[in-house]
Amino acid sequence: MKNYFLFTRKQRSSALLLIFNAGVALLLYLAAHKYLPDLTSDKAALIQLLDVLDIAIWVVEVILLGLALWFGIENKQVRVCVTPTTLSYFDPTFTDVSWEVDICDIAELKQVSDTRQEFFSNLIVLKNGEQKQLMYGNYHRFDRRAFFDALVLANPNIIVPESIYSYKIQRPSWAKRIRKKLGLD
């Protein structure tokens, strides 16, 4: 079957990013030991801070390098695919999230941000009200425009955001009621 859109990425690229982050953390640790003593006259506080850093750096390094090793060995593949009849999504990073929906069941693609946490969500809203989350905001080189165009090509009735990076603000229901009473909505 023909693919309108296909995105794949191996977890090994995430492993390389984790190794880079481990290197940056180590450089920051070394810089703290070199430059912080010159920036303060409170030696007691400095010794306490550096004692905490001496422990924390190894915990952070073990976690980052452990995850990098795990991603590098597993090397599973993230996959987003739009065909004329289905949208399928597989992301092994988030506890093997996997789902597939019929294109005709999709009503809308929503990009929302939560006002309380400044957290961005990308949601597929089905006609029955069910929502499926896509994590494409985390994917390097994910072509949102091509993805949106593929969804519309497969089903012109799907509502997609006007701009590929615009997110609607999502307020909690209690905040909506208060804003409505105040005439702000």
Buried (B, 14 or more C-beta within 10 A) or exposed (E): EEEBBBBEBBBBBBBEBBBEBBEEBBEEBEEBEEEEEEEEEEEEEBEEBBEEBEEEBEEBBEEBBEBBEBBBEBBBEBBBBBBEEBBBBBBBBEEEBEEEBEBEBBBBBBBBBBEEEEEEBBBBBBEEEEEBBBBBEBBEEBBBEBBBBBBBBBBEEBEBBEEEEEBEEBBEEEBEEEEEEEEEE
